[in-house]
Amino acid sequence: MSLDRKSSSPVTGADGDNVPAPISRLIQLRHAVAQPVFAAFLAGGVAGAVSRTVVSPLERLKILFQIQSHGRNEYKMSVGKGLAKMWREEGWRGFMRGNGTNCVRIVPYSAVQFGSYNFYKSVSIIREEIQVQLVCGGAAGITSVTFTYPLDIVRTRLSIQSASFATLSEETRRKLPGMWATMVNMYKTEGGFLALYRGILPTVAGVAPYVGLNFMTYESVRKYLTPEGEKNPPAMRKLAAGAISGAVAQTCTYPFDVLRRRFQINTMSGMGYQYKSIWDAITVIISQEGVMGLYKGIVPNLLKVAPSMASSWLSFELTRDFFVAMNRHDEHGRAI
């Protein structure tokens, strides 16, 4: 009597050669990873983690600037003094506060964004190239933010919990919960599942045009800086294209980012603003803080945009090209 066993016999390759089963599966995996949409998905995740870690101190400082309202001036200072205060009070951990959660969020966020953008472009029926970039970029932004928004709101809470705001008690700053504990506490005490999506409307309103402008500007500037057909364009040109696209998109949509942060802490003990709607928030901010209240934190934001977007686009392209190259074949049709 014979027993059934998994066959380890070789399989026949496309050129007639016998290929052992394990190697065959490896080739199939390489082929799957090298598909444009999947390669973009993986590369997007890498790009997100790299870019956020590079600018973590400036990202946190931007949030601390954004959530200050009339009469709250603990971080009403220059970027340099703000970073020095953060270092003095919290050390290196202060620079990286919330970055772990941000990376947990940004890897799937960036992966979904880049992957869905490539997917939407592949199925788009729009013919005008700029319109395709805007529409598909906007749709990719909405898709990615919807999937990962709970992690974004938790990241905001973690970023400000240890800051020296007078309205936050010493006990609150001393007993800092982690990512999961913060999420569970919000769910239990602030309204259940909907609490994890507080501020999603201004976020989507800002993310759709931001991502659309980012992709459109990048691809336009990239064509100018690295003409089609040029082999191995210098990395500095790709970095420049990423920095320009990020600065343009961020500046045009920045007020939505301020609204997003304010709504994310709308019910946070000691920090809540109690805005009733987006329009109410805009009216209150302008009346109490002036129009520039909608641009609080834009200086550290613009300072971080260049290294963040530049490193994001460069790492994305390098990683994507690496995965796509896994499916290359030699002149005999063999995978190399």
C-alpha positions as CSV (number, residue, x, y, z in Angstrom):
1,M,0.0,0.0,0.0
2,S,1.4,3.4,-0.9
3,L,1.0,6.6,1.0
4,D,0.1,9.9,-0.7
5,R,3.0,12.4,-0.4
6,K,3.5,15.9,-1.7
7,S,5.5,15.5,-4.9
8,S,8.9,17.1,-5.0
9,S,9.5,16.1,-8.6
10,P,10.6,18.8,-11.0
11,V,8.2,20.6,-13.2
12,T,8.8,21.5,-16.8
13,G,9.7,25.1,-17.5
14,A,8.6,27.2,-20.4
15,D,11.8,26.3,-22.3
16,G,11.5,22.6,-21.8
17,D,13.9,22.4,-18.9
18,N,13.0,20.6,-15.7
19,V,12.6,23.1,-12.8
20,P,12.4,21.8,-9.2
21,A,9.1,22.5,-7.5
22,P,10.5,24.8,-4.8
23,I,12.4,26.9,-7.4
24,S,9.2,27.0,-9.6
25,R,7.2,28.4,-6.7
26,L,9.9,31.0,-6.0
27,I,9.7,32.1,-9.7
28,Q,5.9,32.3,-9.5
29,L,6.3,34.5,-6.3
30,R,8.8,36.7,-8.0
31,H,6.4,37.1,-11.0
32,A,3.5,38.0,-8.7
33,V,5.5,40.5,-6.7
34,A,6.8,42.1,-10.0
35,Q,3.3,43.0,-11.2
36,P,3.0,46.8,-11.4
37,V,0.1,47.2,-9.0
38,F,1.5,44.8,-6.3
39,A,5.0,46.3,-6.7
40,A,3.6,49.8,-6.2
41,F,1.7,48.5,-3.1
42,L,4.8,47.1,-1.5
43,A,7.0,50.1,-2.5
44,G,4.4,52.5,-1.2
45,G,4.6,50.9,2.3
46,V,8.4,51.2,2.3
47,A,8.2,54.8,1.1
48,G,5.7,55.8,3.8
49,A,7.8,54.3,6.7
50,V,11.0,55.9,5.4
51,S,9.5,59.4,4.9
52,R,7.7,59.6,8.2
53,T,10.7,58.5,10.3
54,V,13.0,61.0,8.5
55,V,10.8,64.0,9.6
56,S,9.2,62.7,12.8
57,P,10.3,65.7,15.0
58,L,8.9,68.3,12.6
59,E,5.7,66.3,12.1
60,R,5.1,66.2,15.9
61,L,5.9,69.9,16.2
62,K,3.5,70.7,13.4
63,I,0.7,69.0,15.3
64,L,1.5,70.8,18.6
65,F,1.4,74.1,16.7
66,Q,-1.9,73.2,15.0
67,I,-3.9,72.3,18.1
68,Q,-3.1,75.6,19.9
69,S,-6.0,78.0,20.0
70,H,-6.6,81.5,21.3
71,G,-5.1,81.8,24.8
72,R,-3.1,78.6,24.6
73,N,0.5,79.6,23.9
74,E,2.8,76.9,25.3
75,Y,4.2,76.3,21.8
76,K,3.9,79.9,20.4
77,M,7.5,80.1,19.4
78,S,9.8,79.5,16.4
79,V,10.5,76.1,15.0
80,G,14.0,76.0,16.5
81,K,12.8,76.9,20.0
82,G,9.9,74.5,19.7
83,L,12.3,71.6,18.8
84,A,14.7,72.7,21.7
85,K,11.7,72.7,24.1
86,M,10.7,69.3,23.0
87,W,14.2,67.9,23.4
88,R,14.7,69.6,26.8
89,E,11.4,68.3,28.3
90,E,11.2,64.8,26.7
91,G,14.5,64.0,25.0
92,W,14.9,61.8,22.0
93,R,11.6,60.1,22.8
94,G,9.8,63.4,22.4
95,F,11.1,63.7,18.8
96,M,9.8,60.2,18.1
97,R,6.6,60.4,20.1
98,G,3.8,58.8,18.1
99,N,6.1,57.8,15.2
100,G,5.7,54.1,15.9
101,T,1.9,54.4,15.5
102,N,2.5,56.7,12.6
103,C,4.6,54.1,10.8
104,V,2.0,51.4,11.6
105,R,-0.6,53.7,10.0
106,I,1.5,55.0,7.2
107,V,2.8,51.7,5.8
108,P,-0.7,50.4,4.9
109,Y,-1.9,54.0,4.2
110,S,1.0,54.6,1.7
111,A,0.8,51.1,0.3
112,V,-3.0,51.4,-0.4
113,Q,-2.5,54.9,-1.8
114,F,0.2,54.0,-4.3
115,G,-1.4,50.6,-5.1
116,S,-4.9,52.0,-5.6
117,Y,-3.6,54.9,-7.7
118,N,-1.9,52.5,-10.1
119,F,-5.1,50.3,-10.1
120,Y,-7.4,53.3,-10.7
121,K,-5.2,54.5,-13.6
122,S,-5.3,51.1,-15.2
123,V,-9.1,51.0,-15.3
124,S,-9.7,54.7,-15.8
125,I,-11.9,55.6,-18.8
126,I,-10.7,59.3,-18.7
127,R,-8.4,60.1,-21.6
128,E,-6.9,63.5,-20.5
129,E,-3.7,62.7,-18.7
130,I,-3.9,65.5,-16.1
131,Q,-7.5,64.7,-15.3
132,V,-6.6,61.0,-14.9
133,Q,-3.8,62.0,-12.4
134,L,-6.1,64.3,-10.4
135,V,-9.1,62.0,-10.3
136,C,-7.2,58.8,-9.7
137,G,-5.0,60.5,-7.1
138,G,-8.0,61.9,-5.3
139,A,-9.7,58.5,-5.3
140,A,-6.5,56.8,-4.0
141,G,-6.4,59.4,-1.2
142,I,-9.9,58.7,-0.1
143,T,-9.4,55.0,-0.3
144,S,-6.2,55.0,1.8
145,V,-7.5,57.4,4.5
146,T,-10.7,55.4,5.0
147,F,-8.8,52.2,5.6
148,T,-6.3,53.7,8.1
149,Y,-8.1,56.7,9.8
150,P,-8.4,55.2,13.3
151,L,-4.6,54.9,13.5
152,D,-4.3,58.5,12.4
153,I,-6.5,59.9,15.2
154,V,-4.6,57.7,17.8
155,R,-1.3,59.0,16.4
156,T,-2.5,62.6,17.0
157,R,-3.6,61.8,20.6
158,L,-0.2,60.2,21.3
159,S,1.7,63.1,19.9
160,I,0.2,65.7,22.3
161,Q,-0.3,63.6,25.5
162,S,3.2,64.1,26.8
163,A,3.5,67.8,25.7
164,S,3.6,70.4,28.4
165,F,0.2,72.0,27.8
166,A,-1.2,73.6,31.0
167,T,-4.6,72.1,30.4
168,L,-3.2,68.6,30.5
169,S,-2.7,67.3,34.1
170,E,0.7,66.1,35.3
171,E,-0.9,62.7,35.9
172,T,-2.1,62.6,32.2
173,R,1.4,63.2,31.0
174,R,3.0,60.8,33.4
175,K,0.7,57.8,32.7
176,L,0.9,57.6,29.0
177,P,-1.1,54.8,27.3
178,G,0.1,53.1,24.2
179,M,-1.5,52.9,20.8
180,W,-3.9,50.0,21.6
181,A,-4.9,51.4,25.0
182,T,-5.6,54.8,23.5
183,M,-7.8,53.3,20.9
184,V,-9.7,51.1,23.4
185,N,-10.2,54.1,25.7
186,M,-11.6,56.2,22.9
187,Y,-13.9,53.5,21.9
188,K,-15.3,53.0,25.4
189,T,-15.5,56.6,26.5
190,E,-16.0,58.8,23.4
191,G,-18.8,57.2,21.4
192,G,-17.8,53.7,20.2
193,F,-16.7,53.0,16.6
194,L,-17.6,56.5,15.4
195,A,-15.2,58.1,17.9
196,L,-12.3,56.5,15.9
197,Y,-13.5,58.3,12.7
198,R,-14.0,61.8,14.3
199,G,-12.7,64.4,11.9
200,I,-13.0,62.1,8.8
201,L,-15.0,64.7,6.8
202,P,-12.4,67.5,6.9
203,T,-9.7,64.9,6.4
204,V,-11.3,63.5,3.2
205,A,-12.0,67.0,2.0
206,G,-8.3,67.8,2.3
207,V,-6.8,64.5,1.3
208,A,-8.6,64.1,-2.0
209,P,-7.3,67.3,-3.6
210,Y,-4.0,66.9,-1.8
211,V,-3.2,63.5,-3.1
212,G,-4.6,64.4,-6.6
213,L,-2.4,67.5,-6.7
214,N,0.6,65.6,-5.4
215,F,0.5,62.9,-8.1
216,M,-0.3,65.4,-10.8
217,T,2.5,67.8,-9.9
218,Y,5.0,65.0,-9.4
219,E,4.4,63.3,-12.7
220,S,4.4,66.7,-14.5
221,V,7.6,67.9,-12.9
222,R,9.2,64.5,-13.2
223,K,8.7,64.6,-17.0
224,Y,10.4,68.0,-17.1
225,L,13.3,67.0,-14.9
226,T,13.8,63.5,-16.3
227,P,12.7,63.5,-20.0
228,E,11.2,60.3,-21.3
229,G,13.8,57.9,-22.6
230,E,16.6,59.1,-20.3
231,K,18.2,56.1,-18.7
232,N,19.1,56.1,-15.0
233,P,18.2,59.8,-14.2
234,P,20.1,61.2,-11.2
235,A,18.4,60.7,-7.8
236,M,18.6,64.4,-7.1
237,R,16.2,65.2,-9.9
238,K,13.7,62.7,-8.5
239,L,14.2,64.2,-5.0
240,A,13.5,67.7,-6.4
241,A,10.3,66.5,-8.2
242,G,9.1,64.9,-4.9
243,A,9.9,68.0,-2.9
244,I,8.1,70.4,-5.3
245,S,5.0,68.2,-5.6
246,G,4.7,67.9,-1.8
247,A,5.1,71.7,-1.2
248,V,2.5,72.6,-3.8
249,A,-0.1,70.1,-2.6
250,Q,0.4,70.8,1.1
251,T,0.2,74.6,0.8
252,C,-3.0,74.4,-1.3
253,T,-4.8,72.1,1.2
254,Y,-3.2,73.0,4.5
255,P,-6.3,74.5,6.3
256,F,-8.0,71.1,6.0
257,D,-5.1,69.5,7.9
258,V,-5.5,72.0,10.8
259,L,-9.3,71.3,10.9
260,R,-8.5,67.6,10.9
261,R,-6.3,67.8,13.9
262,R,-8.7,70.0,15.8
263,F,-11.6,67.6,15.3
264,Q,-9.4,64.7,16.3
265,I,-9.0,66.1,19.8
266,N,-12.6,67.6,19.9
267,T,-13.6,65.4,22.8
268,M,-10.2,65.0,24.5
269,S,-10.3,65.9,28.2
270,G,-8.6,69.2,28.7
271,M,-8.0,69.9,25.1
272,G,-11.4,69.7,23.4
273,Y,-12.6,72.5,21.2
274,Q,-16.3,71.4,21.0
275,Y,-16.8,72.5,17.4
276,K,-20.2,71.7,16.1
277,S,-19.4,71.4,12.4
278,I,-16.7,72.2,9.9
279,W,-18.2,75.6,9.2
280,D,-18.5,76.3,12.9
281,A,-14.8,75.4,13.3
282,I,-13.7,77.7,10.5
283,T,-15.8,80.6,11.9
284,V,-14.5,80.2,15.4
285,I,-10.8,79.8,14.3
286,I,-11.0,82.9,12.1
287,S,-12.8,85.0,14.7
288,Q,-10.4,84.1,17.6
289,E,-7.2,83.5,15.8
290,G,-7.5,85.2,12.5
291,V,-7.1,83.7,9.0
292,M,-3.5,82.6,9.9
293,G,-5.1,80.3,12.5
294,L,-5.9,78.0,9.6
295,Y,-2.2,78.0,8.8
296,K,-0.8,77.2,12.2
297,G,2.2,74.9,11.9
298,I,2.7,75.5,8.2
299,V,6.4,76.5,8.7
300,P,7.5,73.2,10.3
301,N,5.2,71.5,7.8
302,L,6.9,73.1,4.8
303,L,10.3,72.4,6.3
304,K,9.3,68.7,6.5
305,V,7.6,68.5,3.2
306,A,10.8,68.6,1.1
307,P,12.7,65.8,2.9
308,S,9.5,63.8,3.5
309,M,8.1,63.8,0.0
310,A,11.5,63.7,-1.6
311,S,12.5,60.6,0.4
312,S,9.0,59.1,-0.1
313,W,9.1,59.3,-3.9
314,L,12.7,58.3,-4.2
315,S,12.4,55.2,-1.9
316,F,9.1,54.4,-3.7
317,E,10.7,54.4,-7.1
318,L,13.8,52.5,-6.0
319,T,11.7,49.8,-4.2
320,R,9.2,49.5,-7.1
321,D,12.0,49.2,-9.7
322,F,13.6,46.5,-7.5
323,F,10.4,44.5,-7.4
324,V,9.6,45.0,-11.1
325,A,13.1,43.9,-12.0
326,M,12.6,40.6,-10.3
327,N,10.6,39.5,-13.3
328,R,13.3,40.2,-15.8
329,H,14.3,37.4,-18.3
330,D,17.5,36.7,-20.2
331,E,17.7,36.4,-24.0
332,H,16.6,32.7,-23.7
333,G,13.4,33.6,-21.8
334,R,14.8,32.3,-18.4
335,A,14.0,34.3,-15.3
336,I,17.1,36.1,-13.9
